[in-house]
Amino acid sequence: MASKCIGLLVLFQLLALNVVSQISAFPTPTASADDKTVYNRQLTEERPVQEQIAEADSVKAAVQSAESKRPTVSKDTESEQDLDDLTVLKSLADGQKSKEVTEVPLKKEEQYVPDESDSTKSRRLAEDYDSTKNGMDYGKYQDDPESFRQVDGTPLTAEDIVQKIANKIYEEDDRGVFDRIVSKLLKLGLITDSQADTLEYQVAEALQDLITKNAKNNEIEDIESNGQETRGEQDNQESDANADTWEPPRRRYNEDEEDVDEDDDEIEDEVDRDAEEDRGDTADNTWDKDTEEGNEVSPEDGLQDLQYFPNFYRLLKSLDSDQDTQERETLITIMKTLIDFVKMMVKYGTITPEEGVSYLENLDAMIAMQTKNKLGKSLGPPDFTGPNGKNLDEDDNTKAEAAKMQKEYENLKDSTKEEQPSTETNQPGKSETYLEAIRKNIEWLKKHSKEEGKDDYDLSKLKDFMDQQVDSYIEKGIIAKDEGDTIKRIYSSL
Amino acid sequence: MKQFLSVVLFGAAAVALVSAAGTEGGEISFEYHRYEELRKALVSVWLQCPTITRIYTIGESFEGRELLVLEMTDNPGTHEPGEPEFKYIANMHGNEAVGRELLIYLAQYLCNQYQQGNETIIDLIHSTRIHLMPSMNPDGFEKAASQPGEIKDWFVGRSNAQGVDLNRNFPDLDRIIYINEREGGANNHLLQNMKKAVDENTKLAPETKAVIHWIMDIPFVLSANLHGGDVVANYPYDETRTGSTHEYSASPDDVTFKSLAKSYSIYNPVMSDPQRPPCRKNDDDSSFKDGITNGGAWYSVPGGMQDFNYLSSNCFEITLELSCDKFPSEDTLKNYWEQNRNSLVNYIEQVHRGVKGFVRDLQGNGISNATISVEGIDHDLTTAKDGDYWRLLAPGNYKVAASAPGYLTVIKKVAIPYSPATRVDFELESLMERKEEEREELMDWWKMMSETLNF
């Protein structure tokens, strides 16, 4: 009996134990927040799939409708939709080229320079870093002339693209535009080499059209002397022989550059020359528009050069009397010497053509100023070396005067300097300093590679490196965007 | 009329010549540079010498001006293992302007000399990584420079835009080292919990924070901090031990520091002139000897950047006072350059002194953050990322020890001349390797025994 009782007891205990352990296994319905979310989540997962899809679609539609209300601002949806349209259009429009228009990374490419051990390079401000990231996207939507969309987001046809590139080259008078775009496309694998060649032909053609069209317009505007007409004729020719003085330096200069270029494609040469000629044309026209009587000098005087200096011409005209002829001749010689000198500097790359042009323009303005302030001081003769020694020696009377003049002008120069406020932020000053610094670097590189016995230093690699560095400096706020552009421009003109 | 016309034209021709010729030989133009001009000047140096220079910024001042640094070295942008890092910082007091200008001139000078084939400069640039920060307090400088007239106030522009004196703004590690000296504790790298101490410290000015990060990022070896208002080379410690206003407060590297400070002052004729009268009649320059002074002996400075460098990192820094007048007139700048040019270059060369080398394990991998200690000098250094170290020492015989957690310490005796630096490398055996060795030895012995005894 006792054993039975004990057995029962044991049994009962076992049972109790089981029950107890089972009870502890039951989920206790506590009202904790976690459980609730779990509870809800399960519900969500169990909802029918269709319902969830419908919900997502409605959200998307709402977003899209909101975005379509601001068509100019956000081109997200447009671009996504247009992508497919574009590729279809492309393949339809032009069988030769299939320019894909996904994302064209613009001015900002991925930084080549890897982050090194110390974080000085990676250290950027938070905002800078973020805006860098977003910058990639924003670039798509800005009206970048190099993007493959029009302003309102509609996709461009192939012809449009060719036209756009040609326009850009024409405007900037820089063949580098084309190279840049093509190299980007090639790098991205968006076009093949043969497609690039085709593109070149087409761009060259478009450019040629542009030039002739504009030349015709300019010819119609012309009312002046033979010089202009001569030039007009020359535009249509493609010969090198050209009596006109402004063309040769630039052409020579660019020819030198072309020697350095690897590409010897003839068509590219043509594009180049056409661009130059046209530039000469437009520059001439600007001057023409500025002056009233600039071109009254007949070419027989051999003064084609000098017709771009209206003030100088006024001066000359005032010397029409016989006794002043010698003086007149002297002045003309001096002026021509100056122009030759500037041309030489341009040719050897000391200054860019634009700078030469602006320098001479400034010169003319200076002459205007001086005709106003008449001075008659005579000073003692200090040492003097003219820009072209030969001319001085030939004219004895000018030598003595020259000494006085130089002193004179230096005084004037100094006073002009003081008159200017010390605005060190003015662009010409800055770009001069930068130009000077770059020039020193190039000189040193030339000398250095000669000493080392290497071949000529790799200018294009240096250019690329500098471009990268400039971009990264702009990003970090070390140099301003316009300064960066100046530097890049200087390098690209080397 | 005749003359005049010719004047104009020949003058114009002269202009053409002048502008074409440019500045011959890259002369330095001695004038004050405001922020934009400073930036332009540094960019110009970079454009002239892009293969040996790089501009970077360590952050922004309170008013948003970049704290620009120009580094000059043969491979800018990266720490080359074994190449010591050097820095000059100037103008932390915005109205102490001479240092700022000197560093700009120095940058131009080094670039020009490099291109002109100056062997000394070329070697220096190839063997060192030189960082130049012309202005740590550009906001203060603008305030000081904006004052009209020649005479600038003694205080206007000294502090940053928040009114903080940057040279009292650094965490005061002197207090800690003095406690550790008495009670025991670390003798180097005292800035514990750096993130918390720096980033969350609201009392630190942005300029101070930027410099602290900079010091932590780059394994600087030697540095100098340029000031004005007196003429002397000042070395640690700046804060007195007892808290009194004047008291010689020697650091463990007192001998080394005296040697470094003297290396600057001897080439500066004004600084090292024993007959030089004090800058102001009532100045107490009794602590100046041979153009150098201990900081605490001159006057106590708590929270200064100089001591912070020494106590938080491996960098030895001294303070250079370069002009009696804090913001002298522009036409004196050329003189200051002449006085300081040789000193500035020679001081950079001091980074190549003492003992240097690599601490590696037996496989040849560098051991970073290993400890380099010198017997008799209670101040240890640590190795940089690649296991490289530079221990500046005055000439003498030393025992140098390299140690790292998990490795067996190695001690080497070395005799050190004035210069150049003596190369001493360490190969450390890890404890595991030693245990392994011992085990193998034991096995060999056992094998031998068993063979001999045939069991």
Chai-1 contact restraints between the chains, C-beta under 6 A:
chainA,res_idxA,chainB,res_idxB,connection_type,confidence,min_distance_angstrom,max_distance_angstrom,comment,restraint_id
A,E116,B,G77,contact,1.0,0.0,6.0,A-B,restraint_1
A,E116,B,T78,contact,1.0,0.0,6.0,A-B,restraint_2
A,S117,B,H79,contact,1.0,0.0,6.0,A-B,restraint_3
A,S117,B,K385,contact,1.0,0.0,6.0,A-B,restraint_4
A,D118,B,H79,contact,1.0,0.0,6.0,A-B,restraint_5
A,D118,B,D217,contact,1.0,0.0,6.0,A-B,restraint_6
A,D118,B,I218,contact,1.0,0.0,6.0,A-B,restraint_7
A,S119,B,D217,contact,1.0,0.0,6.0,A-B,restraint_8
A,T120,B,Y56,contact,1.0,0.0,6.0,A-B,restraint_9
A,E327,B,K2,contact,1.0,0.0,6.0,A-B,restraint_10
A,L331,B,L5,contact,1.0,0.0,6.0,A-B,restraint_11
A,L331,B,L9,contact,1.0,0.0,6.0,A-B,restraint_12
A,I334,B,L9,contact,1.0,0.0,6.0,A-B,restraint_13
A,L338,B,A13,contact,1.0,0.0,6.0,A-B,restraint_14
A,F341,B,A16,contact,1.0,0.0,6.0,A-B,restraint_15
A,M345,B,A20,contact,1.0,0.0,6.0,A-B,restraint_16
A,L363,B,A12,contact,1.0,0.0,6.0,A-B,restraint_17
A,I367,B,V8,contact,1.0,0.0,6.0,A-B,restraint_18
A,Q370,B,V8,contact,1.0,0.0,6.0,A-B,restraint_19
A,L375,B,F4,contact,1.0,0.0,6.0,A-B,restraint_20
A,P387,B,A13,contact,1.0,0.0,6.0,A-B,restraint_21
A,P387,B,L17,contact,1.0,0.0,6.0,A-B,restraint_22
A,E401,B,Q3,contact,1.0,0.0,6.0,A-B,restraint_23
A,E401,B,S6,contact,1.0,0.0,6.0,A-B,restraint_24
A,A402,B,F10,contact,1.0,0.0,6.0,A-B,restraint_25
A,M405,B,S6,contact,1.0,0.0,6.0,A-B,restraint_26
A,M405,B,V7,contact,1.0,0.0,6.0,A-B,restraint_27
A,M405,B,F10,contact,1.0,0.0,6.0,A-B,restraint_28
A,M405,B,G11,contact,1.0,0.0,6.0,A-B,restraint_29
A,Q406,B,F10,contact,1.0,0.0,6.0,A-B,restraint_30
A,Q406,B,G11,contact,1.0,0.0,6.0,A-B,restraint_31
A,Q406,B,A14,contact,1.0,0.0,6.0,A-B,restraint_32
A,E408,B,V7,contact,1.0,0.0,6.0,A-B,restraint_33
A,E408,B,G11,contact,1.0,0.0,6.0,A-B,restraint_34
A,Y409,B,G11,contact,1.0,0.0,6.0,A-B,restraint_35
A,Y409,B,A14,contact,1.0,0.0,6.0,A-B,restraint_36
A,E424,B,E36,contact,1.0,0.0,6.0,A-B,restraint_37
A,E424,B,E37,contact,1.0,0.0,6.0,A-B,restraint_38
A,T425,B,E36,contact,1.0,0.0,6.0,A-B,restraint_39
A,K430,B,K40,contact,1.0,0.0,6.0,A-B,restraint_40
A,T433,B,S44,contact,1.0,0.0,6.0,A-B,restraint_41
A,Y434,B,L47,contact,1.0,0.0,6.0,A-B,restraint_42
A,E436,B,G22,contact,1.0,0.0,6.0,A-B,restraint_43
A,A437,B,S44,contact,1.0,0.0,6.0,A-B,restraint_44
A,A437,B,L47,contact,1.0,0.0,6.0,A-B,restraint_45
A,A437,B,Q48,contact,1.0,0.0,6.0,A-B,restraint_46
A,I438,B,L47,contact,1.0,0.0,6.0,A-B,restraint_47
A,K440,B,Q48,contact,1.0,0.0,6.0,A-B,restraint_48
A,N441,B,Q48,contact,1.0,0.0,6.0,A-B,restraint_49
A,W444,B,Q115,contact,1.0,0.0,6.0,A-B,restraint_50
A,K476,B,T57,contact,1.0,0.0,6.0,A-B,restraint_51
A,G477,B,E66,contact,1.0,0.0,6.0,A-B,restraint_52
A,I478,B,I55,contact,1.0,0.0,6.0,A-B,restraint_53
A,I479,B,V43,contact,1.0,0.0,6.0,A-B,restraint_54
